[in-house]
Amino acid sequence: MSNSAIWQVQVSGTGTESGAGDTYTIDFNATTKVPSAGAYISDISVNFRRAVPENEAVATDNNELQDMGIDGLDITLEGVIGDADNDATTNSVNKLSKWIQDGNTIAGFTKGRYGLRLDNAPQWNVVPTTTYGYHIRDIKLNYIGENKDLVHFVILMALGGDIASAI
């Protein structure tokens, strides 16, 4: 059993991890910290962004800041995927490549179509709904070592929609 997962909601999907099935889910940290055929998350970063624009006063020592509230929430997942040279569609690298091309929204999930489960940091878990869901902003893949069958990944996700209800 994994202790973390990302999943992609499909058209007519329920939004749940079980509804996505193995085809559209990447499980992390299922066994050990050194993946053989799986994926492991080593670091999780959470970044709340606040909208605080500056209203600069020309030629004065007065700089007004305006607090406009939460601007967004970003989650960065970092780790290693094993067996990355496997060309099967079940390979996590291949899933990520397809996901970034598929887009972040579909009918019924216009605020984000990706779900996230982090058993060790459950306050950031999101099951996509019609009012919120995660987007994948960026994916960075660095092939490691001579055999190139391990990939260091960095996935940047952003929460779309109603942040206060989502987390």
CORCORMO-V663430 format. One record per residue. N is the residue number from 1. RES is the residue in three letters. OMEGA is omega in degrees with one decimal (none if undefined). D_LAST is the distance of its C-alpha to the last C-alpha in whole Angstrom. Layout:
n=N res=RES omega=OMEGA d_last=D_LAST
n=N res=RES omega=OMEGA d_last=D_LAST
This chain:
n=1 res=MET omega=179.1 d_last=24
n=2 res=SER omega=174.9 d_last=21
n=3 res=ASN omega=177.1 d_last=18
n=4 res=SER omega=177.9 d_last=16
n=5 res=ALA omega=168.1 d_last=17
n=6 res=ILE omega=175.5 d_last=16
n=7 res=TRP omega=-179.7 d_last=17
n=8 res=GLN omega=178.3 d_last=19
n=9 res=VAL omega=178.5 d_last=19
n=10 res=GLN omega=175.9 d_last=22
n=11 res=VAL omega=-176.3 d_last=24
n=12 res=SER omega=178.7 d_last=24
n=13 res=GLY omega=-178.5 d_last=21
n=14 res=THR omega=-176.4 d_last=19
n=15 res=GLY omega=-176.5 d_last=16
n=16 res=THR omega=177.3 d_last=16
n=17 res=GLU omega=-179.2 d_last=17
n=18 res=SER omega=177.6 d_last=20
n=19 res=GLY omega=179.1 d_last=21
n=20 res=ALA omega=-179.6 d_last=21
n=21 res=GLY omega=-177.2 d_last=23
n=22 res=ASP omega=-176.8 d_last=25
n=23 res=THR omega=-174.5 d_last=26
n=24 res=TYR omega=-179.8 d_last=23
n=25 res=THR omega=169.7 d_last=21
n=26 res=ILE omega=176.7 d_last=21
n=27 res=ASP omega=179.2 d_last=21
n=28 res=PHE omega=172.7 d_last=21
n=29 res=ASN omega=-179.4 d_last=22
n=30 res=ALA omega=-175.8 d_last=24
n=31 res=THR omega=-173.6 d_last=27
n=32 res=THR omega=178.6 d_last=28
n=33 res=LYS omega=176.9 d_last=27
n=34 res=VAL omega=-174.7 d_last=30
n=35 res=PRO omega=170.8 d_last=30
n=36 res=SER omega=176.5 d_last=33
n=37 res=ALA omega=-175.9 d_last=31
n=38 res=GLY omega=-179.2 d_last=28
n=39 res=ALA omega=-176.8 d_last=25
n=40 res=TYR omega=173.7 d_last=24
n=41 res=ILE omega=179.1 d_last=21
n=42 res=SER omega=-176.3 d_last=22
n=43 res=ASP omega=175.0 d_last=20
n=44 res=ILE omega=176.5 d_last=16
n=45 res=SER omega=179.7 d_last=15
n=46 res=VAL omega=-178.7 d_last=12
n=47 res=ASN omega=170.5 d_last=13
n=48 res=PHE omega=177.1 d_last=12
n=49 res=ARG omega=175.0 d_last=15
n=50 res=ARG omega=175.3 d_last=16
n=51 res=ALA omega=-179.5 d_last=19
n=52 res=VAL omega=178.9 d_last=22
n=53 res=PRO omega=177.1 d_last=25
n=54 res=GLU omega=172.8 d_last=28
n=55 res=ASN omega=-174.1 d_last=31
n=56 res=GLU omega=175.9 d_last=34
n=57 res=ALA omega=-176.5 d_last=37
n=58 res=VAL omega=174.5 d_last=40
n=59 res=ALA omega=173.6 d_last=43
n=60 res=THR omega=177.3 d_last=41
n=61 res=ASP omega=-177.8 d_last=39
n=62 res=ASN omega=-179.4 d_last=37
n=63 res=ASN omega=-177.3 d_last=33
n=64 res=GLU omega=174.7 d_last=31
n=65 res=LEU omega=-179.7 d_last=27
n=66 res=GLN omega=178.6 d_last=25
n=67 res=ASP omega=-178.3 d_last=21
n=68 res=MET omega=175.9 d_last=19
n=69 res=GLY omega=-176.9 d_last=16
n=70 res=ILE omega=178.8 d_last=13
n=71 res=ASP omega=-179.6 d_last=15
n=72 res=GLY omega=178.2 d_last=12
n=73 res=LEU omega=176.8 d_last=10
n=74 res=ASP omega=174.4 d_last=12
n=75 res=ILE omega=175.2 d_last=12
n=76 res=THR omega=177.2 d_last=16
n=77 res=LEU omega=-178.4 d_last=17
n=78 res=GLU omega=-180.0 d_last=21
n=79 res=GLY omega=-175.1 d_last=23
n=80 res=VAL omega=173.4 d_last=26
n=81 res=ILE omega=177.7 d_last=27
n=82 res=GLY omega=177.7 d_last=31
n=83 res=ASP omega=-175.1 d_last=33
n=84 res=ALA omega=179.2 d_last=32
n=85 res=ASP omega=175.3 d_last=36
n=86 res=ASN omega=-175.5 d_last=36
n=87 res=ASP omega=178.8 d_last=36
n=88 res=ALA omega=179.5 d_last=34
n=89 res=THR omega=178.9 d_last=32
n=90 res=THR omega=179.6 d_last=30
n=91 res=ASN omega=-177.2 d_last=30
n=92 res=SER omega=178.4 d_last=26
n=93 res=VAL omega=179.8 d_last=28
n=94 res=ASN omega=176.9 d_last=29
n=95 res=LYS omega=-180.0 d_last=26
n=96 res=LEU omega=178.7 d_last=24
n=97 res=SER omega=178.7 d_last=27
n=98 res=LYS omega=-177.1 d_last=27
n=99 res=TRP omega=-177.2 d_last=23
n=100 res=ILE omega=177.9 d_last=24
n=101 res=GLN omega=-176.8 d_last=27
n=102 res=ASP omega=-177.8 d_last=25
n=103 res=GLY omega=-171.3 d_last=23
n=104 res=ASN omega=-178.9 d_last=19
n=105 res=THR omega=172.3 d_last=19
n=106 res=ILE omega=179.1 d_last=21
n=107 res=ALA omega=179.7 d_last=22
n=108 res=GLY omega=179.9 d_last=20
n=109 res=PHE omega=-174.9 d_last=17
n=110 res=THR omega=179.0 d_last=18
n=111 res=LYS omega=179.7 d_last=14
n=112 res=GLY omega=-174.8 d_last=14
n=113 res=ARG omega=-178.7 d_last=16
n=114 res=TYR omega=176.5 d_last=14
n=115 res=GLY omega=-178.4 d_last=12
n=116 res=LEU omega=173.5 d_last=11
n=117 res=ARG omega=176.6 d_last=12
n=118 res=LEU omega=-176.7 d_last=12
n=119 res=ASP omega=-179.8 d_last=14
n=120 res=ASN omega=176.9 d_last=15
n=121 res=ALA omega=-170.0 d_last=11
n=122 res=PRO omega=179.9 d_last=9
n=123 res=GLN omega=-180.0 d_last=6
n=124 res=TRP omega=178.4 d_last=6
n=125 res=ASN omega=176.4 d_last=7
n=126 res=VAL omega=168.7 d_last=7
n=127 res=VAL omega=-174.6 d_last=10
n=128 res=PRO omega=176.3 d_last=11
n=129 res=THR omega=177.1 d_last=12
n=130 res=THR omega=-175.8 d_last=15
n=131 res=THR omega=176.5 d_last=12
n=132 res=TYR omega=177.5 d_last=10
n=133 res=GLY omega=178.8 d_last=10
n=134 res=TYR omega=169.2 d_last=11
n=135 res=HIS omega=169.6 d_last=15
n=136 res=ILE omega=-179.4 d_last=17
n=137 res=ARG omega=-174.8 d_last=19
n=138 res=ASP omega=171.7 d_last=21
n=139 res=ILE omega=177.3 d_last=23
n=140 res=LYS omega=-179.3 d_last=26
n=141 res=LEU omega=177.8 d_last=28
n=142 res=ASN omega=179.5 d_last=31
n=143 res=TYR omega=-171.7 d_last=33
n=144 res=ILE omega=168.2 d_last=35
n=145 res=GLY omega=-175.0 d_last=38
n=146 res=GLU omega=-176.5 d_last=41
n=147 res=ASN omega=178.1 d_last=40
n=148 res=LYS omega=177.6 d_last=37
n=149 res=ASP omega=171.5 d_last=36
n=150 res=LEU omega=179.8 d_last=33
n=151 res=VAL omega=171.1 d_last=30
n=152 res=HIS omega=-178.4 d_last=28
n=153 res=PHE omega=170.0 d_last=25
n=154 res=VAL omega=179.8 d_last=22
n=155 res=ILE omega=177.3 d_last=19
n=156 res=LEU omega=180.0 d_last=17
n=157 res=MET omega=177.7 d_last=14
n=158 res=ALA omega=179.9 d_last=13
n=159 res=LEU omega=178.5 d_last=10
n=160 res=GLY omega=175.1 d_last=11
n=161 res=GLY omega=-173.7 d_last=11
n=162 res=ASP omega=-175.5 d_last=9
n=163 res=ILE omega=-176.1 d_last=6
n=164 res=ALA omega=178.7 d_last=6
n=165 res=SER omega=-175.8 d_last=6
n=166 res=ALA omega=-176.3 d_last=4
n=167 res=ILE omega=none d_last=0
